[in-house]
Amino acid sequence: MDKVTSDDKSSKTVNPLVFISHDTRDSKLAEAFSDLLKKVSAGVLKSFRTSDKKGTQGIEYGIEWYPEIIKNIQEASDVVCLLTENSVNRPWILFEAGMAKGKLNTPILGVALGITLKNASTGPFAQFQNCGDDEDSLTKLVLQLLARIPNSEPDEETIKIQVKSFKEKITKILVVGSTKQQDAQPKIKAEDDSSAKLFEEIKVMFKDLPERIDNNLRADKRIRRRRKFHPMMIEELFHMSRNRTLGIMMALSLFRDSMPWLYDMGVEAIKAVKSAKTKEAKMKAISEFEEIIEMSTHHPIMREFYNEEDDFMLFREVPRMLLKNMERLVIDEK
């Protein structure tokens, strides 16, 4: 966004944008506040609210919602948080406020609607000078937001009239919302009781979970200790086995858990070598398997699979032995 001074987000901007952070249940309040900004600025002061389903202030269909929210927070000249009974201390509104202030240093303007400033000033909002829902406070807030528009000369009396209309509108919305909330109390209590019972069942179910996890980890360590053998032992297995295919399969099995694709491709390569009619076709199958080995054992990303020094040797030395014995398998087949 083009700015008059790029160092201060509170300075006047060519295209000011107000990000309205709110709880989904307060979508009508967000819509009313958006309409207020539109009327007092003659449409110049734009706003964004995720709950908008009617106009162009929300997220378009088919757009990834999370990147779109972050983008609009980044572009916002101010983030106005509507603090109500529904939204105070809710995770999402705290996230949006934290993202704006912590990462982007965007001004955060908390507006208490239907609750006292004392109740609104909790958590991170305790450090901000929040706005009450009385007409004088709301008028001052609107004037502050209009000041973002270059060369703006708002008429305070006109703004007061629009703020009064907004105040009447949100009062009705809050009354309706409060009535619905009271009607829903018995259902909520029943759901809370059900949730409490379910939680107790989960606590009993997972009471011994830490011990079980610890036992599994110990078992895994014992398995890993048993795997600590020198790769040359695999070479010895190749020599001891009269059936070269059996030796190759034994070596491949070492990768079944850590690199299952390598095991599967190795099995397919053996089948291809045995079924191919010409030496060229057999060597092509081995060459394709060699490419898979190269990518799986030498690419830097694959080092995540190397947990111990022995694993590193296993993933480097055993594949070499596999390729060598597959080539010998072609000679045996001939």
SVG drawing of the C-alpha trace seen along z (x, -y; Angstrom):
<svg xmlns="http://www.w3.org/2000/svg" viewBox="-36 -20 68 92">
<polyline fill="none" stroke="black" stroke-width="0.4" points="0.0,0.0 1.3,-3.5 1.9,-5.6 2.8,-9.1 5.4,-8.0 6.3,-4.3 7.7,-4.2 4.4,-4.9 1.2,-2.9 -0.9,-5.4 0.0,-8.1 -2.4,-9.1 -2.6,-6.6 -3.8,-6.9 -6.1,-3.9 -6.9,-3.4 -8.4,0.0 -10.1,0.9 -9.9,4.5 -12.9,5.3 -12.0,8.2 -15.0,9.9 -16.6,13.1 -18.8,14.8 -21.8,14.5 -21.3,10.7 -21.5,10.5 -24.5,8.1 -22.5,5.7 -19.6,5.9 -21.9,5.1 -23.4,2.1 -19.9,0.7 -18.8,1.2 -21.9,-0.7 -21.1,-3.5 -17.6,-3.9 -19.0,-3.9 -21.6,-6.6 -19.3,-9.0 -16.6,-8.8 -18.9,-8.7 -17.4,-5.2 -13.7,-6.4 -12.8,-4.5 -12.8,-0.8 -13.3,2.0 -12.8,5.8 -14.7,8.3 -14.6,12.1 -18.3,12.5 -19.5,10.5 -21.6,12.6 -23.5,9.9 -20.8,7.5 -17.1,7.5 -15.8,6.8 -15.3,10.5 -13.5,13.5 -14.5,14.5 -15.6,18.1 -12.7,20.3 -10.1,18.2 -8.0,19.7 -9.3,18.0 -6.2,18.0 -3.8,16.2 -6.6,13.8 -7.0,12.8 -3.3,12.3 -3.1,10.3 -5.8,7.9 -4.3,7.5 -1.0,6.6 -2.7,4.0 -4.9,2.6 -4.2,-1.0 -6.1,0.0 -7.5,3.1 -10.8,2.5 -11.7,5.3 -15.4,5.5 -15.3,6.6 -18.5,8.2 -19.7,11.0 -19.1,13.3 -15.6,12.2 -13.8,11.2 -10.8,13.5 -11.8,15.7 -8.7,17.2 -9.3,16.0 -9.8,12.3 -6.7,12.5 -4.8,14.0 -5.8,11.3 -4.9,8.6 -1.6,10.2 -0.7,10.6 -1.5,7.0 0.4,5.5 3.2,8.0 4.2,8.6 3.1,5.5 2.8,2.8 -0.7,1.9 -2.8,-0.2 -5.3,1.9 -8.6,0.2 -10.7,2.1 -14.4,1.2 -16.6,2.4 -20.1,3.1 -22.7,4.2 -20.1,4.7 -18.2,2.3 -14.7,1.1 -13.5,2.9 -14.7,6.3 -13.3,5.5 -9.9,4.5 -8.7,8.1 -5.7,10.0 -3.7,8.1 -6.5,5.4 -5.6,4.3 -2.6,2.5 -4.7,0.5 -6.9,-2.6 -10.2,-1.0 -13.3,-2.7 -16.7,-2.6 -20.0,-2.3 -21.3,-5.7 -21.9,-8.3 -19.1,-10.6 -16.5,-7.8 -17.7,-6.3 -17.6,-9.8 -14.0,-10.3 -13.1,-6.8 -14.7,-7.5 -12.9,-10.9 -9.6,-9.1 -10.3,-6.6 -11.3,-9.3 -8.0,-11.1 -6.3,-8.4 -7.8,-9.8 -5.5,-12.4 -7.1,-15.9 -10.2,-14.8 -12.3,-17.4 -15.1,-15.5 -18.1,-17.3 -18.4,-16.4 -22.1,-17.1 -22.9,-14.9 -20.7,-12.1 -22.6,-12.4 -25.9,-11.9 -24.6,-8.7 -23.1,-7.5 -26.4,-8.0 -28.1,-5.9 -25.4,-3.2 -25.9,-3.2 -29.6,-2.6 -29.0,0.2 -26.5,2.1 -28.7,1.7 -31.4,3.6 -28.9,6.2 -27.5,6.8 -31.0,7.1 -32.0,9.7 -28.7,11.5 -29.1,11.5 -32.7,13.0 -31.4,15.8 -28.6,16.4 -31.0,16.8 -33.2,19.1 -30.2,21.2 -29.0,21.5 -30.7,24.8 -29.4,26.4 -25.9,25.1 -26.1,26.4 -27.0,29.9 -24.2,29.7 -21.8,28.7 -22.9,31.6 -22.5,34.0 -19.1,32.6 -18.1,32.9 -19.1,36.6 -17.2,37.2 -14.1,35.5 -14.2,37.7 -14.4,40.8 -11.5,39.5 -9.4,38.9 -10.1,42.5 -9.3,43.9 -6.0,42.1 -5.0,42.3 -2.1,44.7 -1.3,43.1 2.1,41.6 3.2,44.9 2.2,46.7 4.0,44.2 7.1,44.5 7.0,48.3 6.6,48.0 9.6,45.7 11.7,48.1 10.6,50.9 11.6,48.8 15.0,48.2 15.5,51.9 14.6,52.5 17.1,49.9 19.8,51.4 19.2,54.8 19.7,53.1 23.2,51.9 25.2,54.2 27.9,53.4 26.7,53.2 29.4,55.7 27.2,58.3 24.8,57.9 27.6,58.5 28.3,61.7 24.6,62.7 24.8,62.2 27.8,64.6 26.2,67.2 22.9,67.4 22.9,69.6 19.8,67.9 20.9,64.3 17.3,63.2 16.8,64.2 19.8,62.2 18.5,59.1 15.1,59.5 16.7,59.7 18.6,56.5 15.6,54.7 13.5,55.7 15.8,53.4 14.1,50.4 10.5,51.6 9.7,49.3 12.0,46.4 11.8,46.1 8.8,48.2 9.0,46.8 12.6,48.1 11.5,51.5 8.5,51.6 10.6,50.3 13.3,52.9 10.8,55.7 9.5,54.4 13.0,54.2 13.7,57.8 10.5,58.9 11.4,56.8 14.9,58.4 13.4,61.9 10.7,61.3 12.6,59.2 13.7,61.0 16.8,59.0 19.8,57.8 19.0,54.2 15.6,54.4 17.0,56.0 19.7,53.3 17.1,50.6 15.1,51.8 18.2,51.8 19.1,48.3 15.7,47.0 16.0,48.5 19.5,46.9 17.9,43.4 15.4,44.1 18.3,45.1 20.3,42.0 17.4,39.7 16.4,41.6 19.9,41.8 21.9,38.8 19.4,36.0 19.9,33.6 16.2,33.8 16.5,37.5 19.0,37.0 15.9,36.6 15.7,40.4 19.2,40.8 18.8,40.9 22.1,42.6 25.5,43.1 24.6,46.8 21.6,45.7 23.7,43.4 26.1,46.3 23.1,48.6 21.5,46.2 24.7,45.6 26.4,49.0 23.5,51.4 22.0,49.8 25.5,50.1 25.5,53.8 21.9,54.1 22.8,52.7 25.9,54.8 24.0,58.0 21.2,57.1 23.8,56.8 25.1,60.2 21.5,61.4 21.4,60.4 24.6,62.4 23.1,65.4 20.0,65.2 22.0,65.2"/>
</svg>
